[in-house]
């Protein structure tokens, strides 16, 4: 698995450009049907992109919210980049059929 690296420009300043990952998953979601994905053991970072709104639960199964969730356990709507060190599963669910792309990296700073 590739380490998470940010490109540095000619003036030694960080850019918004990151290295390519060699660990990319695509999940096909059906409306209202949750999926759980095992996190690769070396992964510290995940980038999430989807073709529709997707609810993501880090560390377990996701539920499609149908009522208030006020105990702190709600899934996240459309997260982009997250540190996932120690997380073994990612739960996904969407109200619409969609594709979800998960791109994993290792070795991110704490």
N, C-alpha and C positions, 0 to 999 in steps of 0.2 A: 504494500500500500504506500502511496506517495505521501510525503510530508506536506503539511499545509505551509505554503510559502507565498509571500507577497513580493512582487517584483519591485526592485529599486531602480529609480531613474538615474540619469547621468549625473545629477546633482546630489546623489545619495539620499534622495527622499523616497519614502514609500509611495507606491501607486495603488490604484484599485485593481490591478491585474494580479491574478493568482495562478499558480501552477495547475496544469491539467491533472486530473485524478485518474488512477487506473482501476478504481473501484466505484462503479456506477450501477445503480439499480433502477429499473422502471417497473412500477406496479400499476396494474389495470384495476381500477376501482369501479364497482357497480353501485348504483344509487342505494345509500343506506346500509351497505354491507361492509362491516369493518374488516380490515386486514391488519395483521401484525407481521412485522419484518424483523428478523434477527439482525442485530448490529454486528458487523465484523469485529473480531476480538481486538484488533489493533486500532480501531477508529476512535478518534478524539473529537472530530468535527463532522457535522453533516450539513450540507446545503440542500434545501428542499424547494422544489418548483413543481407546479401542477397546472393542468389545463383548465381547472375549475377550482372553486373554493374547496379547501381540504382542511379538516380538523386533525391535529396531530397530538398524540399523547406520548411523551417521552417516558419510557420505563414500563409501558403496559398497553393494554387495549384502549382504543379511542371509542368514545360514544358520540353519536350525533346529538347535540343538545336539542332538547324539546321543552326545556323548562330552565329556570334559573339554577345556576350552580355557584353557590357562594361559600363553599367550604375550602376553596383553594385548589381543588382537584380538577378544574375544568381543562379540557384540551385547548391547544392554541390554534387559532385560525391563521393559516398561511404563513407560518414562520419561514424565515429565509435561512439564516446560518445560526447554528447552535453548537456550543460545546457539549459533548455527550460522553465525556470520560466516565466510565463506570456504568453507563446505560447499556443494557443488553437487548432491549427490544424497543421498537417504535411502532405505535399504533396509528392507523390511518383510517379515516372515514370521510365520505363526501355525500351530499344530498344529490349530486349529479354524477353521471358516468364521467370518468376522467382518467388521465394518466398522471402519475406522480413520479418525479425523478428525484432520487436520493443519491447524492454524491458525497462519498466518504473520504476523509483525510486522517492522517495520524500525526502526532508530534507537535500539536499546537501548544503554545506557552500557556501556563496556568492563568 
